[in-house]
Amino acid sequence: MFTKQNMQRKNSLMRSSILYIAVALLTLLSSCASLRNNIKDVPYFQNSRKVVLDTAATKFDLLIRPQDALNVFVHSKDEAAIAQLNMRERRAMEAGKNLQQNALSGFYNYLVDVDGTIDYPMVGKVRVLGLTVEQAAALIREKLTAYFHDDPSLTVNVQVSNFYVSVLGEVRMPQTFDVARPRITLLEALAKAGDLTIYGKRDNVKLLRQQDNGEYEIHELDLRDANVLNSPYYYLQQRDIVYVEPNAVQAENAQVGRTTRLWVRGASITISLGSLLYRVLR
């Protein structure tokens, strides 16, 4: 037979159980809401329909900088005359996991000095700092015409052989890779690294760029904003470093995965509820 005191005790336990259930449910809902908010941050270019891309950085030209290694190849019908210009060396460029022979990889590298010059055979010092590879090739050809007066077939090809980019952080394949072309975009570099993981921060991708004095500048780019295509940092330069920070979810789940944490929390709540109900109803 239930006494008044027993009834009050069971009512108290019931109210405690209901309160505990409410708190547990709110905790789970909060976790799910947080996860949904993080998912909203995943897509790129979320405002693409509202952005004008007329000023997109589509006219980027790679400029020669100090410490660049230049491959210079001279072509002429008179191969004997240009033999001393096309000095060969044994060299290969590593691209990812494969060794790939660059188009000019067999030829001698000319290192751009801190004063922006290279020491080129026959013509001596040539200042190439701040020039595009096409402009540097035209300048070297102009200086060579003094030695090859009657050779309309004379052509010069210049290429930066140590153009490489590093991608680190929350990407699937962090790596440093060589760039064979004279230009590469931020998105292309990220694609080369396997794209961001689900835990990478899209709104604060950091670009570390070395200046001519050797110091680094850090620029922040938001991949969720289509205006990134208009950024002067959308096209990468030689020796750029791209770093993707982990988001809050990844920081929280450094030791335990998000799904595992929710399942453990849910199991704990279920066991507690069962224990409380058993005490109330027995």
C-alpha positions, 0 to 999 in steps of 0.5 A: 500500500502506497503511503503519502510519503511514497507518492511524494517521493515517486512524484519527485523522481518523476519530475527529476526524470523529466528534467533529466530527459529534457536536458539530454534532448537539448544537448543532443539537439544542440550537437545536431544543430552545430553539425548542421551549421558546420555543413552549411560552411562546406560549399564553395562560392555560395554567393556566385549569383551575386558576384560580378567576375568582370575583374577576375584575375585572368591576366596573371603573368608569372614574374621572375623573382630572385632565387628563380632558376631559369632554363634558357634554350636558344634555337638556330639553324646553325647548331654549331654557333649556339652549342655553347649557349645550350649547355646540358646537365643531368637533371630531372624534376620531381612532380608528385610521386613520378619523375617527369622530364621537363621540356627544358630539363636537360639544359643548364639553370641560370640562378637569378641573383639578389640584384635581379640578374643572370650571368649569361654566356656571351652577353654577360649580366642580363637584368630579368627581375620583374619580367615575364618569361616571354619578356626575358626571352625577348631581351636575351634574344635582342642581346644575342642579335649582336652575335647572330646578325643574319639569323632570322631563325634565332629564337629563345625560350625561357622557363622557371624550372623551380616553380613549386607550391606547397599545400598543407593542413586539412587537405587529403594529400598534403604535398609540395609539387612542381608546376610545369606551366607558367600559372596555377590557381589556388583551386588547381593547387587544392585539387592537386592536393585532393581538395579540402577534407570536410574538416577544413576551414573554407572561410580562412585559407591562408596563403604564405607568399615570400617577398623579394627580401625573403620575408613572408606575407600572409593573406586570408582567402574565403572559398565560400565567397565567389569574390575569391576569383577576383583576388590578386592572390587567386593565382599562385606564385613560385614557392607559395605555401597554402595552409588550410586550418582545421575547423571547430569540429575537427578541433573538438574531435581530435581524439574521438570522432563526431559520430562516435561521440554522439553514439556514446552520449546517446547510449549513456542517456538511454542507460540513465533513462532506463535506470530512472524509469526502473526506479520509478516504476518498480 
